[in-house]
């Protein structure tokens, strides 16, 4: 454990079973390669700056309800039996509609 770490931790890994979906396995391998050879090669200050930028971006979804509704409509808007996003409106099977201003044309 690095001397600057105040929190004790233990890393554990488990190999995926050979029966895993080949596409998922390929995606996982790509993420591991990116992390090992790209992300860890970036200078620590730059990694910190990238993480802070992503954190600020994601906080927009918590801080601004309009942004959240625009980019993250409720699940029932995408459920094939409950409704669909049509012309900026989520039509739910119960006949209720939810308007999403950011989706309107």
KEKE-3310 file (N, C-alpha, C; in steps of 0.2 Angstrom, whole numbers, plus 5000, padded with zeros to 4 digits):
npx = (5004:5003:5012:5005:4992:4978:4967:4965:4965:4961:4965:4956:4954:4945:4944:4934:4922:4924:4913:4908:4900:4907:4907:4906:4917:4927:4925:4927:4941:4946:4943:4952:4964:4964:4964:4976:4987:4984:4977:4984:4996:4995:4999:4998:4992:4985:4976:4969:4963:4955:4946:4940:4934:4924:4917:4911:4903:4894:4888:4879:4867:4862:4860:4852:4836:4830:4840:4842:4829:4829:4840:4839:4825:4811:4810:4799:4796:4803:4800:4794:4780:4774:4776:4782:4794:4788:4788:4793:4786:4782:4772:4762:4755:4744:4738:4742:4753:4769:4778:4793:4803:4816:4816:4807:4802)
npy = (4994:5011:5024:5036:5033:5034:5026:5009:4995:4981:4973:4963:4950:4942:4930:4930:4918:4905:4903:4916:4929:4932:4945:4953:4950:4954:4968:4971:4967:4977:4988:4986:4986:5000:5006:5001:5005:5017:5026:5025:5030:5043:5059:5062:5075:5079:5068:5070:5083:5079:5070:5079:5088:5079:5076:5089:5091:5080:5083:5093:5086:5083:5096:5103:5102:5103:5099:5086:5080:5083:5075:5063:5056:5049:5031:5025:5031:5025:5012:4998:4994:5003:5016:5029:5041:5054:5067:5076:5073:5062:5048:5039:5023:5025:5036:5048:5062:5067:5081:5086:5099:5101:5091:5094:5098)
npz = (5000:4996:5004:5006:5007:5017:5019:5021:5010:4999:4985:4974:4962:4950:4938:4923:4919:4906:4899:4897:4888:4872:4866:4877:4884:4876:4876:4889:4890:4881:4889:4900:4893:4889:4901:4907:4898:4893:4902:4914:4910:4908:4915:4933:4937:4926:4924:4936:4933:4922:4928:4937:4928:4922:4933:4936:4925:4926:4937:4933:4930:4942:4948:4940:4936:4923:4914:4917:4915:4901:4895:4902:4902:4911:4914:4909:4897:4888:4888:4880:4881:4889:4885:4874:4867:4859:4848:4858:4869:4882:4881:4891:4895:4903:4898:4902:4899:4899:4897:4889:4888:4882:4872:4863:4846)
capx = (5000:5007:5013:5001:4985:4975:4962:4967:4961:4964:4963:4954:4952:4942:4943:4928:4921:4925:4907:4905:4898:4913:4907:4907:4924:4931:4924:4931:4948:4947:4944:4958:4970:4964:4966:4983:4992:4983:4975:4989:5002:4994:5002:4993:4989:4980:4971:4965:4959:4950:4941:4936:4929:4919:4912:4907:4898:4889:4884:4874:4861:4859:4859:4847:4831:4828:4845:4841:4823:4830:4844:4837:4818:4809:4811:4792:4796:4807:4798:4790:4773:4771:4775:4787:4795:4785:4787:4795:4781:4782:4765:4762:4749:4738:4735:4745:4758:4774:4782:4800:4804:4822:4815:4802:4805)
capy = (5000:5017:5028:5042:5031:5034:5020:5002:4992:4975:4972:4956:4950:4936:4929:4928:4911:4904:4903:4922:4931:4934:4952:4957:4949:4958:4975:4971:4967:4984:4993:4984:4989:5007:5008:4999:5008:5024:5030:5025:5033:5050:5062:5062:5081:5078:5063:5074:5088:5076:5068:5085:5090:5075:5077:5095:5089:5075:5087:5097:5082:5084:5103:5107:5097:5103:5096:5079:5078:5083:5070:5057:5055:5043:5024:5023:5034:5020:5005:4997:4993:5008:5023:5031:5048:5056:5074:5079:5071:5055:5046:5034:5019:5027:5041:5054:5063:5071:5085:5087:5105:5100:5086:5097:5101)
capz = (5000:4996:5011:5007:5008:5023:5019:5019:5005:4997:4978:4973:4955:4948:4930:4920:4916:4899:4896:4896:4881:4869:4865:4883:4886:4871:4878:4896:4888:4878:4894:4903:4889:4889:4908:4909:4894:4891:4908:4919:4907:4909:4921:4938:4937:4920:4926:4941:4929:4918:4933:4940:4923:4921:4939:4935:4919:4928:4943:4930:4930:4949:4950:4935:4934:4916:4910:4919:4911:4894:4894:4906:4904:4915:4911:4906:4891:4883:4889:4874:4882:4893:4881:4869:4866:4852:4847:4864:4874:4884:4881:4895:4893:4907:4895:4905:4895:4902:4892:4890:4884:4878:4867:4858:4840)
cpx = (5004:5007:5008:4993:4983:4970:4965:4962:4965:4961:4961:4952:4949:4941:4936:4927:4922:4919:4904:4904:4905:4913:4909:4914:4928:4931:4928:4939:4950:4948:4950:4964:4970:4967:4974:4988:4990:4981:4980:4995:5001:4996:4996:4989:4983:4975:4966:4960:4954:4944:4937:4931:4923:4914:4908:4902:4893:4885:4878:4867:4858:4857:4853:4842:4829:4833:4843:4835:4825:4834:4843:4830:4817:4809:4804:4792:4799:4804:4793:4782:4770:4771:4781:4788:4793:4784:4788:4790:4782:4775:4765:4755:4743:4735:4738:4751:4763:4778:4789:4803:4811:4821:4810:4805:4802)
cpy = (5006:5021:5033:5040:5030:5028:5014:4999:4986:4974:4964:4955:4943:4935:4927:4921:4910:4904:4911:4924:4934:4942:4956:4956:4953:4966:4975:4971:4974:4989:4992:4987:4996:5009:5007:5004:5015:5028:5031:5029:5041:5053:5063:5069:5081:5074:5067:5079:5085:5073:5073:5088:5086:5075:5083:5094:5085:5079:5091:5093:5082:5091:5106:5101:5097:5099:5088:5077:5078:5077:5063:5056:5049:5036:5023:5026:5030:5013:5004:4996:4999:5015:5023:5038:5050:5064:5078:5077:5063:5053:5039:5030:5022:5033:5048:5055:5068:5075:5086:5093:5104:5095:5088:5099:5108)
cpz = (5000:5002:5012:5008:5015:5024:5017:5014:5003:4990:4977:4966:4954:4940:4928:4918:4909:4895:4895:4889:4878:4868:4872:4886:4882:4874:4885:4894:4885:4884:4899:4900:4890:4896:4909:4905:4892:4898:4913:4916:4907:4915:4926:4938:4931:4922:4931:4938:4925:4923:4936:4935:4922:4927:4939:4930:4922:4934:4939:4930:4937:4950:4946:4933:4926:4912:4911:4915:4903:4892:4897:4907:4908:4911:4907:4899:4886:4884:4884:4875:4886:4889:4877:4869:4859:4852:4854:4870:4876:4885:4885:4894:4897:4904:4897:4900:4900:4897:4894:4885:4879:4872:4862:4852:4839)
residu = (UNK:UNK:UNK:UNK:UNK:UNK:UNK:UNK:UNK:UNK:UNK:UNK:UNK:UNK:UNK:UNK:UNK:UNK:UNK:UNK:UNK:UNK:UNK:UNK:UNK:UNK:UNK:UNK:UNK:UNK:UNK:UNK:UNK:UNK:UNK:UNK:UNK:UNK:UNK:UNK:UNK:UNK:UNK:UNK:UNK:UNK:UNK:UNK:UNK:UNK:UNK:UNK:UNK:UNK:UNK:UNK:UNK:UNK:UNK:UNK:UNK:UNK:UNK:UNK:UNK:UNK:UNK:UNK:UNK:UNK:UNK:UNK:UNK:UNK:UNK:UNK:UNK:UNK:UNK:UNK:UNK:UNK:UNK:UNK:UNK:UNK:UNK:UNK:UNK:UNK:UNK:UNK:UNK:UNK:UNK:UNK:UNK:UNK:UNK:UNK:UNK:UNK:UNK:UNK:UNK)
# end
